[in-house]
Amino acid sequence: QVQLEESGGGSVEPGGSLKLTCVASGITDNNAFCMAWFRQAPGKEREEVATISANRRTRHDESVKGRFTISRADGAENTVYLQMNNLKVEDTAVYYCAAPTAEWAGRCPQFRSNFQYWGQGIQVTVSA
């Protein structure tokens, strides 16, 4: 059973920084796999923030480019980070870690529906 656990959320003022961590367990495939961060603000749909493939190719939503960076831990393919700098009030949301099934062979799906595994979510609040 694949499990994803997020940590590192909290409350910051606009312009501040936070670093989220996601650790995956229960992965039986020894190959690296795609991992992603999504977020969902109150009253809005869940949206993709960033993804990182098995070969470390990254994708960032336009709304966070230049401010957020997704990365993998060195030597620990099951751990990904989301460094969030220059946070804005509109970044306030519950942030989720997600991963697709092994059939994607390390690639990252284009659509949210293809991500099967989800963490429980962690709150990020940006306010003055």
Backbone as CSV, one residue per row, in Angstrom:
resi,resn,N_x,N_y,N_z,CA_x,CA_y,CA_z,C_x,C_y,C_z
1,GLN,0.841,-1.175,0.000,0.000,0.000,0.000,0.891,1.244,0.000
2,VAL,0.754,2.052,-1.033,1.551,3.261,-1.133,0.969,4.329,-0.220
3,GLN,1.827,4.960,0.539,1.407,6.062,1.410,2.306,7.254,1.179
4,LEU,1.705,8.438,1.177,2.435,9.685,1.014,2.168,10.544,2.245
5,GLU,3.216,11.095,2.813,3.057,11.907,4.009,3.731,13.251,3.819
6,GLU,2.945,14.317,3.987,3.468,15.673,3.841,3.833,16.248,5.211
7,SER,4.776,17.158,5.195,5.138,17.901,6.401,5.692,19.254,5.983
8,GLY,5.755,20.176,6.953,6.391,21.466,6.720,5.452,22.630,6.491
9,GLY,4.156,22.397,6.552,3.224,23.499,6.350,3.208,24.448,7.539
10,GLY,2.381,25.477,7.429,2.267,26.423,8.527,1.750,27.758,8.051
11,SER,1.959,28.787,8.888,1.500,30.139,8.584,2.689,31.070,8.457
12,VAL,2.659,31.899,7.418,3.716,32.880,7.202,3.095,34.173,6.706
13,GLU,3.879,35.243,6.775,3.440,36.517,6.227,3.767,36.576,4.735
14,PRO,3.088,37.426,4.009,3.432,37.591,2.585,4.911,37.917,2.411
15,GLY,5.515,37.269,1.425,6.940,37.434,1.200,7.789,36.402,1.915
16,GLY,7.176,35.628,2.785,7.912,34.625,3.540,8.139,33.349,2.745
17,SER,8.774,32.383,3.398,9.129,31.113,2.750,8.715,29.928,3.617
18,LEU,8.415,28.840,2.948,8.167,27.554,3.604,8.733,26.460,2.711
19,LYS,9.081,25.335,3.323,9.547,24.183,2.548,8.704,22.980,2.947
20,LEU,7.997,22.431,1.981,7.206,21.236,2.211,8.017,19.995,1.843
21,THR,7.766,18.924,2.593,8.414,17.641,2.335,7.359,16.570,2.169
22,CYS,7.576,15.684,1.224,6.704,14.527,1.033,7.565,13.273,1.001
23,VAL,7.197,12.308,1.828,7.897,11.029,1.859,6.932,9.932,1.452
24,ALA,7.332,9.144,0.472,6.518,8.031,-0.008,7.004,6.725,0.598
25,SER,6.073,5.885,1.002,6.423,4.567,1.522,5.531,3.520,0.841
26,GLY,5.997,2.266,0.911,5.208,1.204,0.312,5.397,1.064,-1.188
27,ILE,6.416,1.767,-1.724,6.699,1.655,-3.154,7.516,0.389,-3.361
28,THR,6.982,-0.574,-4.097,7.689,-1.831,-4.298,8.615,-1.774,-5.506
29,ASP,8.363,-0.852,-6.410,9.204,-0.704,-7.584,10.467,0.050,-7.188
30,ASN,11.630,-0.508,-7.508,12.876,0.140,-7.135,13.228,1.324,-8.024
31,ASN,12.496,1.463,-9.109,12.778,2.584,-9.992,12.174,3.861,-9.424
32,ALA,12.755,4.978,-9.776,12.202,6.254,-9.354,10.860,6.466,-10.056
33,PHE,10.061,7.347,-9.542,8.726,7.556,-10.078,8.374,9.032,-10.008
34,CYS,7.350,9.409,-10.714,6.878,10.787,-10.708,6.247,11.111,-9.357
35,MET,6.519,12.315,-8.860,5.819,12.824,-7.691,5.418,14.253,-7.978
36,ALA,4.337,14.670,-7.337,3.781,15.981,-7.652,3.216,16.653,-6.415
37,TRP,3.097,17.957,-6.513,2.390,18.761,-5.509,1.163,19.393,-6.165
38,PHE,0.042,19.267,-5.470,-1.191,19.939,-5.859,-1.613,20.820,-4.689
39,ARG,-2.562,21.716,-4.929,-3.115,22.516,-3.840,-4.588,22.771,-4.109
40,GLN,-5.302,22.988,-3.016,-6.721,23.282,-3.128,-7.088,24.373,-2.135
41,ALA,-7.520,25.497,-2.663,-7.972,26.610,-1.833,-9.470,26.459,-1.587
42,PRO,-9.982,27.066,-0.528,-11.424,26.966,-0.235,-12.274,27.410,-1.416
43,GLY,-13.232,26.576,-1.784,-14.142,26.919,-2.867,-13.574,26.760,-4.257
44,LYS,-12.353,26.244,-4.366,-11.726,26.089,-5.684,-11.383,24.637,-5.946
45,GLU,-11.140,24.320,-7.202,-10.737,22.959,-7.558,-9.266,22.742,-7.200
46,ARG,-8.941,21.468,-7.012,-7.548,21.119,-6.760,-6.746,21.357,-8.046
47,GLU,-5.601,22.002,-7.916,-4.791,22.342,-9.074,-3.357,21.877,-8.886
48,GLU,-2.746,21.558,-10.010,-1.352,21.123,-9.992,-0.435,22.316,-9.723
49,VAL,0.536,22.101,-8.868,1.525,23.144,-8.571,2.845,22.832,-9.272
50,ALA,3.327,21.599,-9.099,4.607,21.217,-9.685,4.725,19.706,-9.729
51,THR,5.503,19.229,-10.687,5.772,17.793,-10.792,7.248,17.567,-11.041
52,ILE,7.727,16.372,-10.676,9.100,15.986,-10.968,9.087,14.530,-11.398
53,SER,9.683,14.252,-12.546,9.663,12.895,-13.091,10.824,12.079,-12.531
54,ALA,10.876,10.811,-12.949,11.937,9.931,-12.463,13.318,10.449,-12.846
55,ASN,13.426,11.069,-14.017,14.730,11.609,-14.428,14.879,13.074,-14.027
56,ARG,14.039,13.485,-13.081,14.142,14.808,-12.453,13.760,15.963,-13.374
57,ARG,13.007,15.668,-14.407,12.456,16.753,-15.216,11.314,17.372,-14.426
58,THR,11.318,18.695,-14.332,10.310,19.371,-13.519,9.331,20.170,-14.363
59,ARG,8.178,20.394,-13.783,7.130,21.196,-14.397,6.518,22.039,-13.287
60,HIS,6.420,23.335,-13.487,5.844,24.244,-12.507,4.712,25.031,-13.150
61,ASP,3.629,25.187,-12.401,2.520,26.009,-12.892,2.990,27.449,-13.055
62,GLU,2.399,28.138,-14.024,2.794,29.528,-14.287,2.647,30.410,-13.064
63,SER,1.663,30.125,-12.225,1.395,30.977,-11.060,2.496,30.911,-10.007
64,VAL,3.357,29.875,-10.070,4.396,29.721,-9.050,5.804,29.753,-9.636
65,LYS,5.906,29.844,-10.955,7.242,29.866,-11.584,8.068,31.018,-11.035
66,GLY,9.328,30.711,-10.732,10.223,31.721,-10.187,10.110,31.887,-8.684
67,ARG,9.093,31.289,-8.080,8.911,31.389,-6.624,8.987,30.030,-5.948
68,PHE,8.434,29.001,-6.571,8.422,27.654,-6.000,9.374,26.766,-6.791
69,THR,9.987,25.815,-6.086,10.868,24.855,-6.743,10.625,23.468,-6.182
70,ILE,10.338,22.521,-7.068,10.201,21.127,-6.665,11.542,20.438,-6.866
71,SER,11.894,19.540,-5.957,13.160,18.820,-6.088,13.060,17.487,-5.365
72,ARG,13.998,16.598,-5.686,14.094,15.313,-4.989,15.305,15.350,-4.077
73,ALA,15.182,14.598,-2.975,16.320,14.474,-2.084,17.424,13.667,-2.777
74,ASP,18.664,14.051,-2.562,19.783,13.283,-3.101,19.857,11.928,-2.413
75,GLY,19.869,10.864,-3.200,19.980,9.531,-2.629,18.700,8.999,-2.008
76,ALA,17.597,9.723,-2.154,16.325,9.261,-1.577,15.218,9.604,-2.560
77,GLU,15.019,8.693,-3.518,14.069,8.974,-4.582,12.636,9.056,-4.089
78,ASN,12.385,8.582,-2.868,11.020,8.599,-2.358,10.692,9.878,-1.591
79,THR,11.588,10.848,-1.613,11.382,12.098,-0.890,11.468,13.279,-1.845
80,VAL,10.432,14.103,-1.850,10.447,15.311,-2.669,10.149,16.522,-1.796
81,TYR,10.631,17.659,-2.267,10.448,18.909,-1.552,9.714,19.905,-2.438
82,LEU,9.099,20.873,-1.803,8.570,22.042,-2.493,9.043,23.260,-1.719
83,GLN,10.056,23.922,-2.262,10.543,25.153,-1.657,9.679,26.287,-2.161
84,MET,9.054,26.996,-1.247,8.127,28.083,-1.601,8.674,29.399,-1.070
85,ASN,9.058,30.276,-1.977,9.588,31.592,-1.607,8.630,32.686,-2.065
86,ASN,8.796,33.861,-1.490,7.970,35.014,-1.860,6.485,34.632,-1.879
87,LEU,6.050,34.022,-0.796,4.668,33.554,-0.732,3.682,34.713,-0.776
88,LYS,2.556,34.453,-1.421,1.503,35.452,-1.563,0.239,34.945,-0.864
89,VAL,-0.644,35.873,-0.555,-1.895,35.499,0.097,-2.638,34.452,-0.726
90,GLU,-2.563,34.580,-2.039,-3.288,33.648,-2.913,-2.668,32.251,-2.967
91,ASP,-1.537,32.061,-2.310,-0.948,30.717,-2.197,-1.571,29.930,-1.053
92,THR,-2.398,30.572,-0.259,-3.060,29.898,0.851,-3.918,28.754,0.337
93,ALA,-3.677,27.555,0.854,-4.390,26.366,0.385,-3.941,25.163,1.198
94,VAL,-4.651,24.058,1.004,-4.162,22.775,1.477,-3.315,22.180,0.352
95,TYR,-2.097,21.817,0.676,-1.172,21.279,-0.312,-1.102,19.754,-0.186
96,TYR,-1.189,19.075,-1.325,-1.200,17.623,-1.372,-0.027,17.096,-2.186
97,CYS,0.552,16.036,-1.690,1.547,15.287,-2.446,0.813,14.176,-3.199
98,ALA,1.260,13.861,-4.404,0.576,12.852,-5.199,1.564,12.090,-6.067
99,ALA,1.170,10.878,-6.432,1.995,10.053,-7.313,1.082,9.201,-8.189
100,PRO,1.515,8.943,-9.431,0.717,8.064,-10.302,1.100,6.606,-10.060
101,THR,0.414,5.706,-10.716,0.740,4.291,-10.588,2.015,3.966,-11.369
102,ALA,2.574,2.790,-11.107,3.851,2.391,-11.700,3.796,2.320,-13.222
103,GLU,2.612,2.154,-13.791,2.493,2.013,-15.245,2.998,3.257,-15.971
104,TRP,3.086,4.375,-15.276,3.586,5.580,-15.916,5.108,5.561,-16.069
105,ALA,5.765,4.562,-15.463,7.197,4.323,-15.681,8.039,5.585,-15.491
106,GLY,7.740,6.340,-14.457,8.572,7.478,-14.140,8.140,8.781,-14.793
107,ARG,7.229,8.705,-15.756,6.745,9.937,-16.395,5.643,10.571,-15.541
108,CYS,5.420,11.847,-15.762,4.362,12.524,-15.014,3.138,12.733,-15.892
109,PRO,1.978,12.293,-15.432,0.758,12.491,-16.207,0.416,13.960,-16.379
110,GLN,-0.351,14.240,-17.420,-0.803,15.608,-17.645,-2.046,15.935,-16.832
111,PHE,-2.808,14.919,-16.483,-4.100,15.158,-15.864,-4.151,14.645,-14.427
112,ARG,-4.839,15.418,-13.577,-4.959,15.091,-12.162,-5.570,13.706,-11.971
113,SER,-6.474,13.287,-12.821,-7.169,12.015,-12.661,-6.234,10.812,-12.763
114,ASN,-5.050,11.029,-13.317,-4.085,9.935,-13.445,-3.193,9.773,-12.218
115,PHE,-3.346,10.645,-11.265,-2.589,10.501,-10.012,-3.453,9.686,-9.057
116,GLN,-2.971,8.506,-8.709,-3.781,7.594,-7.896,-3.514,7.721,-6.405
117,TYR,-2.288,8.067,-6.062,-1.904,8.087,-4.650,-1.835,9.531,-4.159
118,TRP,-2.424,9.774,-2.991,-2.489,11.127,-2.434,-2.140,11.122,-0.961
119,GLY,-1.467,12.179,-0.513,-1.267,12.379,0.904,-2.527,12.960,1.524
120,GLN,-2.465,13.167,2.840,-3.641,13.666,3.553,-3.801,15.171,3.421
121,GLY,-2.754,15.829,2.951,-2.802,17.277,2.777,-2.250,18.011,3.979
122,ILE,-1.702,19.199,3.705,-1.140,20.009,4.773,-1.470,21.472,4.480
123,GLN,-1.835,22.206,5.537,-2.289,23.582,5.373,-1.104,24.543,5.247
124,VAL,-1.206,25.431,4.269,-0.286,26.559,4.129,-1.143,27.817,4.136
125,THR,-0.852,28.712,5.091,-1.620,29.950,5.216,-0.677,31.134,5.099
126,VAL,-1.001,32.038,4.203,-0.209,33.245,4.015,-1.101,34.439,4.329
127,SER,-0.752,35.160,5.371,-1.563,36.314,5.761,-0.710,37.320,6.508
128,ALA,-1.128,38.581,6.426,-0.388,39.671,7.072,-0.679,39.695,8.566
